[in-house]
C-alpha cells in the first residue's frame, strides 16, 4: 500500500507515513479473543485504500487487517504471556496512530491493551464488529471535546460521595471525548445500604442525548448530570453504552 497523502510506500497497509508525517488510518477495530486478535484498519469515511495491498474497492474504507496470535498460559506464566500479547497488539495500533479504537471480545485482553496504549477505546458488541463500526461512524458525527476531565466538572454541588474514589469515577466519565460537562447533584442519604463499595452507573439518555450518572456508596446515592455532544436519544444511548463499558473496565460496576 502507498501513503494516501504522498504516495510513499508503506510497510503495512494503514501505517503512519514517516515521510510526510500523516496518518492513513483513522480508526481501528480490534476483535479480541484470548488466543487471537484481529485488527482492521479503517480510513476516513469515504476515503478508501489503493495499491496492490488493498483487497477492497478504491471507495471502500477498509484498508486491511492484521492478525496476532498467542499460546495462552496457565498459572504464574499467564500474567507475562497476556502482557506480551497485549504489547504486540499495542505495537500494531501505535504504528497506525489512529484517532479511535473500537474493541470487542475478551475483556481481559482488551483491558491489557488499554493499559499498554493511551488511545480512546469504544466498546462494540456485535457478531460483525467491523460492519457495526462502519454503520456507527456513518450515522453519527459527534463533536469531540478536548477539555481536560478536571475542567469538565462543575455545578453548585461540590461534594461527591466516596471521596477520592467518587472523584475517580466522575473523572472516568468526564474523560470521554463526547462528554462536555459533569454536574454533580445533591446527595441522598436515605437509600438502601450496600457493602459492595462505591458503584457507578450511567442511566438512559434523554431526548437531547444527555445522561445521568448514579453514584452509590453504602446508603448514599448521588445523581450527576452528564452533558454530551449527542443531539438526540439514539446518539446519547451510544455514549451511555460507552460510558458504562468504561466504568466496568475501571471496576465501578
PEDAMO-V55615 format. One record per backbone hydrogen bond with DSSP energy under -1.0 kcal/mol. NH is the residue of the N-H (numbers start at 1). CO is the residue of the C=O. Records with the same first field share a line. If there is no record, write none. Layout:
# PEDAMO-V55615
NH=CO  CO
This chain:
# PEDAMO-V55615
3=8
7=3
10=1
15=12
16=95
17=22
26=42
27=42
28=100
29=40
30=102
31=38
32=104
33=36
37=68
38=31
39=66
40=29
41=64
42=27
43=61
47=44
49=60
54=51
60=57
63=41
66=39
68=37
70=35
77=74
78=75
81=77
82=78
83=79
84=80
85=81
86=82
87=83
88=84
89=85
90=86
91=87
92=88
93=89
94=90
95=91
96=93
97=93
99=26
100=26
101=120
102=28
103=122
104=30
106=32
110=106
111=107
112=108
113=109
114=110
115=111
117=113
122=101
124=103
132=128
133=129
134=130
135=131
136=132
137=133
138=134
139=135
145=177
151=148
152=149
154=182
163=160
165=162
167=163
168=164
169=165
170=166
171=167
172=168
173=169
174=170
175=171
176=173
179=176
180=227
181=227
182=152
183=225
188=221
191=219
199=216
200=252
201=214
203=212
206=210
209=206
211=226
213=224
214=201
215=222
216=199
217=220
220=217
221=188
222=215
224=213
225=183
226=211
227=181
229=178
236=232
237=233
238=234
239=235
240=236
241=237
242=238
243=239
244=240
245=241
246=242
247=243
248=244
249=245
250=246
251=248
252=247
